[in-house]
């Protein structure tokens, strides 16, 4: 269950998450996200998965793990947040075809708030 937050505190939370990822602390960001959304924390590994070798990253539900194809993606908030969204949705029963679009939107909302908070 998500705590009740104001839009300003949500914007600051999202900015903090993006900042942690950009500072090379994605595990800390994932821990905070998991706590906030009330899900288990996904693990993070650099490497590829069979049948998914050409993607930047992928989430493997059975392992609860985010795989990054390249170590440089550890500091890429879009990639980390996009894959965290798949982790978040993995517990949902009602999966649909729009999941990629929604994962992108989830990641972009964090990045937008980071830019907004950084300017102030």
TIVO-2410 file (N, C-alpha, C; in nm, 3 decimals):
# residues 120
REC num residu      c1      c2      c3 atome chaine
REC   1      X   0.083  -0.118   0.000     N      A
REC   1      X   0.000   0.000   0.000    CA      A
REC   1      X   0.088   0.124   0.000     C      A
REC   2      X   0.057   0.219  -0.087     N      A
REC   2      X   0.135   0.341  -0.097    CA      A
REC   2      X   0.094   0.440   0.011     C      A
REC   3      X   0.193   0.505   0.075     N      A
REC   3      X   0.160   0.607   0.173    CA      A
REC   3      X   0.099   0.728   0.105     C      A
REC   4      X   0.019   0.804   0.181     N      A
REC   4      X  -0.039   0.925   0.129    CA      A
REC   4      X   0.070   1.032   0.121     C      A
REC   5      X   0.091   1.086   0.003     N      A
REC   5      X   0.194   1.189  -0.014    CA      A
REC   5      X   0.137   1.304  -0.095     C      A
REC   6      X   0.192   1.420  -0.073     N      A
REC   6      X   0.151   1.536  -0.153    CA      A
REC   6      X   0.227   1.532  -0.284     C      A
REC   7      X   0.183   1.610  -0.379     N      A
REC   7      X   0.251   1.610  -0.508    CA      A
REC   7      X   0.394   1.661  -0.494     C      A
REC   8      X   0.419   1.757  -0.402     N      A
REC   8      X   0.555   1.806  -0.382    CA      A
REC   8      X   0.644   1.697  -0.322     C      A
REC   9      X   0.593   1.624  -0.223     N      A
REC   9      X   0.675   1.520  -0.163    CA      A
REC   9      X   0.697   1.404  -0.262     C      A
REC  10      X   0.599   1.377  -0.347     N      A
REC  10      X   0.616   1.273  -0.450    CA      A
REC  10      X   0.723   1.317  -0.550     C      A
REC  11      X   0.717   1.443  -0.588     N      A
REC  11      X   0.816   1.497  -0.683    CA      A
REC  11      X   0.956   1.486  -0.622     C      A
REC  12      X   0.969   1.518  -0.494     N      A
REC  12      X   1.099   1.509  -0.426    CA      A
REC  12      X   1.144   1.364  -0.413     C      A
REC  13      X   1.051   1.272  -0.385     N      A
REC  13      X   1.084   1.130  -0.376    CA      A
REC  13      X   1.136   1.080  -0.510     C      A
REC  14      X   1.065   1.113  -0.615     N      A
REC  14      X   1.107   1.069  -0.749    CA      A
REC  14      X   1.243   1.127  -0.785     C      A
REC  15      X   1.264   1.254  -0.753     N      A
REC  15      X   1.393   1.318  -0.781    CA      A
REC  15      X   1.505   1.248  -0.704     C      A
REC  16      X   1.478   1.212  -0.580     N      A
REC  16      X   1.578   1.142  -0.499    CA      A
REC  16      X   1.614   1.008  -0.562     C      A
REC  17      X   1.513   0.935  -0.609     N      A
REC  17      X   1.536   0.805  -0.672    CA      A
REC  17      X   1.625   0.820  -0.796     C      A
REC  18      X   1.591   0.916  -0.881     N      A
REC  18      X   1.671   0.939  -1.003    CA      A
REC  18      X   1.813   0.980  -0.965     C      A
REC  19      X   1.826   1.067  -0.867     N      A
REC  19      X   1.959   1.110  -0.823    CA      A
REC  19      X   2.044   0.993  -0.773     C      A
REC  20      X   1.983   0.905  -0.695     N      A
REC  20      X   2.055   0.787  -0.646    CA      A
REC  20      X   2.105   0.701  -0.762     C      A
REC  21      X   2.020   0.681  -0.861     N      A
REC  21      X   2.060   0.599  -0.976    CA      A
REC  21      X   2.174   0.666  -1.052     C      A
REC  22      X   2.160   0.795  -1.076     N      A
REC  22      X   2.263   0.868  -1.150    CA      A
REC  22      X   2.395   0.873  -1.074     C      A
REC  23      X   2.388   0.866  -0.940     N      A
REC  23      X   2.508   0.866  -0.857    CA      A
REC  23      X   2.569   0.727  -0.841     C      A
REC  24      X   2.514   0.629  -0.913     N      A
REC  24      X   2.569   0.493  -0.907    CA      A
REC  24      X   2.522   0.412  -0.788     C      A
REC  25      X   2.405   0.448  -0.733     N      A
REC  25      X   2.350   0.374  -0.618    CA      A
REC  25      X   2.213   0.317  -0.652     C      A
REC  26      X   2.204   0.239  -0.760     N      A
REC  26      X   2.073   0.186  -0.801    CA      A
REC  26      X   2.013   0.089  -0.700     C      A
REC  27      X   2.096   0.015  -0.628     N      A
REC  27      X   2.043  -0.079  -0.530    CA      A
REC  27      X   1.968  -0.005  -0.420     C      A
REC  28      X   2.022   0.107  -0.376     N      A
REC  28      X   1.955   0.189  -0.274    CA      A
REC  28      X   1.823   0.242  -0.329     C      A
REC  29      X   1.825   0.288  -0.454     N      A
REC  29      X   1.703   0.338  -0.517    CA      A
REC  29      X   1.598   0.228  -0.526     C      A
REC  30      X   1.639   0.108  -0.566     N      A
REC  30      X   1.546  -0.004  -0.576    CA      A
REC  30      X   1.490  -0.043  -0.439     C      A
REC  31      X   1.573  -0.035  -0.335     N      A
REC  31      X   1.527  -0.065  -0.200    CA      A
REC  31      X   1.418   0.035  -0.157     C      A
REC  32      X   1.442   0.164  -0.182     N      A
REC  32      X   1.343   0.266  -0.146    CA      A
REC  32      X   1.214   0.249  -0.226     C      A
REC  33      X   1.227   0.219  -0.355     N      A
REC  33      X   1.109   0.197  -0.438    CA      A
REC  33      X   1.028   0.077  -0.388     C      A
REC  34      X   1.099  -0.031  -0.356     N      A
REC  34      X   1.031  -0.152  -0.308    CA      A
REC  34      X   0.959  -0.124  -0.177     C      A
REC  35      X   1.023  -0.050  -0.088     N      A
REC  35      X   0.958  -0.014   0.039    CA      A
REC  35      X   0.835   0.072   0.012     C      A
REC  36      X   0.848   0.169  -0.074     N      A
REC  36      X   0.739   0.261  -0.102    CA      A
REC  36      X   0.618   0.188  -0.161     C      A
REC  37      X   0.643   0.100  -0.257     N      A
REC  37      X   0.534   0.029  -0.324    CA      A
REC  37      X   0.493  -0.100  -0.254     C      A
REC  38      X   0.562  -0.136  -0.146     N      A
REC  38      X   0.524  -0.255  -0.071    CA      A
REC  38      X   0.546  -0.385  -0.144     C      A
REC  39      X   0.655  -0.393  -0.218     N      A
REC  39      X   0.691  -0.516  -0.290    CA      A
REC  39      X   0.831  -0.558  -0.247     C      A
REC  40      X   0.868  -0.680  -0.278     N      A
REC  40      X   1.004  -0.721  -0.245    CA      A
REC  40      X   1.103  -0.649  -0.336     C      A
REC  41      X   1.223  -0.634  -0.286     N      A
REC  41      X   1.327  -0.563  -0.360    CA      A
REC  41      X   1.383  -0.653  -0.471     C      A
REC  42      X   1.388  -0.604  -0.595     N      A
REC  42      X   1.448  -0.685  -0.700    CA      A
REC  42      X   1.600  -0.681  -0.690     C      A
REC  43      X   1.665  -0.784  -0.737     N      A
REC  43      X   1.811  -0.781  -0.742    CA      A
REC  43      X   1.852  -0.726  -0.878     C      A
REC  44      X   1.977  -0.689  -0.888     N      A
REC  44      X   2.029  -0.626  -1.008    CA      A
REC  44      X   2.155  -0.700  -1.051     C      A
REC  45      X   2.165  -0.730  -1.179     N      A
REC  45      X   2.282  -0.801  -1.230    CA      A
REC  45      X   2.315  -0.752  -1.371     C      A
REC  46      X   2.445  -0.739  -1.398     N      A
REC  46      X   2.489  -0.706  -1.533    CA      A
REC  46      X   2.510  -0.838  -1.606     C      A
REC  47      X   2.446  -0.853  -1.720     N      A
REC  47      X   2.453  -0.975  -1.798    CA      A
REC  47      X   2.332  -0.985  -1.888     C      A
REC  48      X   2.325  -1.089  -1.965     N      A
REC  48      X   2.212  -1.107  -2.056    CA      A
REC  48      X   2.139  -1.236  -2.025     C      A
REC  49      X   2.021  -1.246  -2.081     N      A
REC  49      X   1.935  -1.361  -2.060    CA      A
REC  49      X   1.904  -1.421  -2.197     C      A
REC  50      X   1.903  -1.553  -2.205     N      A
REC  50      X   1.868  -1.618  -2.332    CA      A
REC  50      X   1.739  -1.562  -2.387     C      A
REC  51      X   1.731  -1.550  -2.516     N      A
REC  51      X   1.617  -1.497  -2.590    CA      A
REC  51      X   1.595  -1.347  -2.569     C      A
REC  52      X   1.681  -1.282  -2.491     N      A
REC  52      X   1.670  -1.138  -2.468    CA      A
REC  52      X   1.806  -1.070  -2.480     C      A
REC  53      X   1.891  -1.122  -2.564     N      A
REC  53      X   2.028  -1.073  -2.575    CA      A
REC  53      X   2.038  -0.937  -2.644     C      A
REC  54      X   1.937  -0.898  -2.720     N      A
REC  54      X   1.946  -0.773  -2.797    CA      A
REC  54      X   1.879  -0.654  -2.727     C      A
REC  55      X   1.830  -0.672  -2.606     N      A
REC  55      X   1.764  -0.563  -2.534    CA      A
REC  55      X   1.863  -0.498  -2.438     C      A
REC  56      X   1.835  -0.373  -2.401     N      A
REC  56      X   1.921  -0.301  -2.306    CA      A
REC  56      X   1.916  -0.366  -2.169     C      A
REC  57      X   1.796  -0.408  -2.131     N      A
REC  57      X   1.776  -0.468  -1.999    CA      A
REC  57      X   1.648  -0.550  -2.002     C      A
REC  58      X   1.632  -0.637  -1.904     N      A
REC  58      X   1.506  -0.710  -1.893    CA      A
REC  58      X   1.486  -0.753  -1.748     C      A
REC  59      X   1.361  -0.772  -1.714     N      A
REC  59      X   1.325  -0.819  -1.581    CA      A
REC  59      X   1.283  -0.965  -1.592     C      A
REC  60      X   1.342  -1.050  -1.509     N      A
REC  60      X   1.307  -1.192  -1.508    CA      A
REC  60      X   1.225  -1.217  -1.382     C      A
REC  61      X   1.095  -1.234  -1.403     N      A
REC  61      X   1.001  -1.247  -1.292    CA      A
REC  61      X   1.033  -1.365  -1.200     C      A
REC  62      X   1.066  -1.478  -1.259     N      A
REC  62      X   1.093  -1.599  -1.181    CA      A
REC  62      X   1.209  -1.578  -1.083     C      A
REC  63      X   1.304  -1.494  -1.120     N      A
REC  63      X   1.421  -1.468  -1.035    CA      A
REC  63      X   1.406  -1.341  -0.951     C      A
REC  64      X   1.311  -1.257  -0.988     N      A
REC  64      X   1.297  -1.128  -0.920    CA      A
REC  64      X   1.420  -1.042  -0.944     C      A
REC  65      X   1.472  -1.049  -1.068     N      A
REC  65      X   1.600  -0.985  -1.098    CA      A
REC  65      X   1.592  -0.899  -1.224     C      A
REC  66      X   1.657  -0.785  -1.216     N      A
REC  66      X   1.673  -0.697  -1.332    CA      A
REC  66      X   1.811  -0.724  -1.390     C      A
REC  67      X   1.814  -0.759  -1.518     N      A
REC  67      X   1.940  -0.782  -1.589    CA      A
REC  67      X   1.969  -0.661  -1.676     C      A
REC  68      X   2.091  -0.608  -1.667     N      A
REC  68      X   2.136  -0.499  -1.752    CA      A
REC  68      X   2.238  -0.555  -1.849     C      A
REC  69      X   2.221  -0.530  -1.977     N      A
REC  69      X   2.311  -0.588  -2.076    CA      A
REC  69      X   2.451  -0.527  -2.070     C      A
REC  70      X   2.463  -0.409  -2.010     N      A
REC  70      X   2.590  -0.339  -2.005    CA      A
REC  70      X   2.600  -0.266  -1.872     C      A
REC  71      X   2.718  -0.266  -1.813     N      A
REC  71      X   2.738  -0.200  -1.684    CA      A
REC  71      X   2.710  -0.051  -1.686     C      A
REC  72      X   2.717   0.012  -1.802     N      A
REC  72      X   2.691   0.156  -1.808    CA      A
REC  72      X   2.545   0.189  -1.779     C      A
REC  73      X   2.456   0.092  -1.789     N      A
REC  73      X   2.314   0.117  -1.762    CA      A
REC  73      X   2.283   0.124  -1.613     C      A
REC  74      X   2.380   0.093  -1.529     N      A
REC  74      X   2.361   0.100  -1.383    CA      A
REC  74      X   2.327   0.243  -1.341     C      A
REC  75      X   2.374   0.341  -1.414     N      A
REC  75      X   2.348   0.481  -1.381    CA      A
REC  75      X   2.245   0.545  -1.474     C      A
REC  76      X   2.171   0.464  -1.547     N      A
REC  76      X   2.069   0.515  -1.639    CA      A
REC  76      X   1.932   0.503  -1.572     C      A
REC  77      X   1.877   0.616  -1.525     N      A
REC  77      X   1.750   0.607  -1.452    CA      A
REC  77      X   1.635   0.554  -1.537     C      A
REC  78      X   1.633   0.586  -1.666     N      A
REC  78      X   1.523   0.537  -1.749    CA      A
REC  78      X   1.523   0.384  -1.754     C      A
REC  79      X   1.637   0.325  -1.777     N      A
REC  79      X   1.646   0.179  -1.788    CA      A
REC  79      X   1.610   0.113  -1.655     C      A
REC  80      X   1.667   0.160  -1.545     N      A
REC  80      X   1.641   0.101  -1.413    CA      A
REC  80      X   1.493   0.114  -1.376     C      A
REC  81      X   1.437   0.232  -1.395     N      A
REC  81      X   1.296   0.254  -1.358    CA      A
REC  81      X   1.200   0.180  -1.449     C      A
REC  82      X   1.232   0.171  -1.577     N      A
REC  82      X   1.149   0.096  -1.671    CA      A
REC  82      X   1.141  -0.050  -1.625     C      A
REC  83      X   1.254  -0.107  -1.591     N      A
REC  83      X   1.255  -0.247  -1.548    CA      A
REC  83      X   1.194  -0.265  -1.410     C      A
REC  84      X   1.208  -0.165  -1.322     N      A
REC  84      X   1.141  -0.174  -1.192    CA      A
REC  84      X   0.990  -0.178  -1.212     C      A
REC  85      X   0.941  -0.104  -1.308     N      A
REC  85      X   0.797  -0.107  -1.336    CA      A
REC  85      X   0.753  -0.250  -1.370     C      A
REC  86      X   0.831  -0.321  -1.450     N      A
REC  86      X   0.797  -0.460  -1.482    CA      A
REC  86      X   0.796  -0.544  -1.354     C      A
REC  87      X   0.890  -0.519  -1.264     N      A
REC  87      X   0.893  -0.588  -1.135    CA      A
REC  87      X   0.765  -0.557  -1.057     C      A
REC  88      X   0.728  -0.431  -1.054     N      A
REC  88      X   0.609  -0.387  -0.983    CA      A
REC  88      X   0.484  -0.453  -1.039     C      A
REC  89      X   0.476  -0.461  -1.169     N      A
REC  89      X   0.359  -0.520  -1.236    CA      A
REC  89      X   0.357  -0.673  -1.229     C      A
REC  90      X   0.470  -0.734  -1.197     N      A
REC  90      X   0.476  -0.881  -1.201    CA      A
REC  90      X   0.378  -0.946  -1.103     C      A
REC  91      X   0.341  -0.874  -0.999     N      A
REC  91      X   0.246  -0.931  -0.904    CA      A
REC  91      X   0.101  -0.910  -0.947     C      A
REC  92      X   0.079  -0.822  -1.046     N      A
REC  92      X  -0.056  -0.797  -1.096    CA      A
REC  92      X  -0.103  -0.911  -1.184     C      A
REC  93      X  -0.229  -0.948  -1.167     N      A
REC  93      X  -0.286  -1.054  -1.250    CA      A
REC  93      X  -0.331  -1.002  -1.387     C      A
REC  94      X  -0.379  -0.882  -1.392     N      A
REC  94      X  -0.434  -0.827  -1.516    CA      A
REC  94      X  -0.331  -0.762  -1.605     C      A
REC  95      X  -0.250  -0.841  -1.669     N      A
REC  95      X  -0.147  -0.786  -1.758    CA      A
REC  95      X  -0.210  -0.754  -1.893     C      A
REC  96      X  -0.160  -0.648  -1.956     N      A
REC  96      X  -0.215  -0.612  -2.086    CA      A
REC  96      X  -0.105  -0.570  -2.182     C      A
REC  97      X  -0.145  -0.544  -2.305     N      A
REC  97      X  -0.049  -0.512  -2.410    CA      A
REC  97      X   0.016  -0.375  -2.395     C      A
REC  98      X  -0.038  -0.290  -2.312     N      A
REC  98      X   0.015  -0.155  -2.298    CA      A
REC  98      X   0.126  -0.147  -2.193     C      A
REC  99      X   0.174  -0.258  -2.144     N      A
REC  99      X   0.269  -0.256  -2.034    CA      A
REC  99      X   0.399  -0.184  -2.070     C      A
REC 100      X   0.450  -0.198  -2.191     N      A
REC 100      X   0.574  -0.130  -2.231    CA      A
REC 100      X   0.556   0.021  -2.230     C      A
REC 101      X   0.445   0.065  -2.283     N      A
REC 101      X   0.415   0.209  -2.284    CA      A
REC 101      X   0.404   0.263  -2.142     C      A
REC 102      X   0.340   0.188  -2.055     N      A
REC 102      X   0.323   0.232  -1.917    CA      A
REC 102      X   0.454   0.228  -1.841     C      A
REC 103      X   0.540   0.133  -1.872     N      A
REC 103      X   0.672   0.127  -1.809    CA      A
REC 103      X   0.755   0.249  -1.849     C      A
REC 104      X   0.746   0.287  -1.976     N      A
REC 104      X   0.814   0.408  -2.022    CA      A
REC 104      X   0.763   0.531  -1.950     C      A
REC 105      X   0.633   0.543  -1.939     N      A
REC 105      X   0.571   0.658  -1.872    CA      A
REC 105      X   0.610   0.664  -1.724     C      A
REC 106      X   0.612   0.549  -1.659     N      A
REC 106      X   0.654   0.541  -1.519    CA      A
REC 106      X   0.795   0.598  -1.504     C      A
REC 107      X   0.887   0.555  -1.589     N      A
REC 107      X   1.025   0.602  -1.582    CA      A
REC 107      X   1.036   0.751  -1.613     C      A
REC 108      X   0.967   0.796  -1.716     N      A
REC 108      X   0.973   0.938  -1.754    CA      A
REC 108      X   0.918   1.029  -1.646     C      A
REC 109      X   0.817   0.986  -1.572     N      A
REC 109      X   0.763   1.068  -1.463    CA      A
REC 109      X   0.868   1.094  -1.355     C      A
REC 110      X   0.949   0.995  -1.324     N      A
REC 110      X   1.056   1.014  -1.227    CA      A
REC 110      X   1.160   1.113  -1.281     C      A
REC 111      X   1.198   1.096  -1.406     N      A
REC 111      X   1.300   1.182  -1.465    CA      A
REC 111      X   1.249   1.326  -1.475     C      A
REC 112      X   1.123   1.343  -1.513     N      A
REC 112      X   1.063   1.477  -1.521    CA      A
REC 112      X   1.068   1.546  -1.384     C      A
REC 113      X   1.033   1.473  -1.279     N      A
REC 113      X   1.033   1.533  -1.146    CA      A
REC 113      X   1.176   1.563  -1.099     C      A
REC 114      X   1.271   1.481  -1.137     N      A
REC 114      X   1.410   1.507  -1.104    CA      A
REC 114      X   1.453   1.640  -1.167     C      A
REC 115      X   1.421   1.659  -1.294     N      A
REC 115      X   1.458   1.783  -1.362    CA      A
REC 115      X   1.388   1.903  -1.299     C      A
REC 116      X   1.263   1.885  -1.262     N      A
REC 116      X   1.186   1.993  -1.200    CA      A
REC 116      X   1.243   2.033  -1.066     C      A
REC 117      X   1.277   1.936  -0.983     N      A
REC 117      X   1.333   1.964  -0.850    CA      A
REC 117      X   1.475   2.019  -0.861     C      A
REC 118      X   1.551   1.970  -0.958     N      A
REC 118      X   1.689   2.015  -0.976    CA      A
REC 118      X   1.696   2.161  -1.016     C      A
REC 119      X   1.595   2.211  -1.085     N      A
REC 119      X   1.594   2.351  -1.130    CA      A
REC 119      X   1.565   2.448  -1.017     C      A
REC 120      X   1.501   2.398  -0.910     N      A
REC 120      X   1.461   2.491  -0.801    CA      A
REC 120      X   1.569   2.506  -0.698     C      A
***
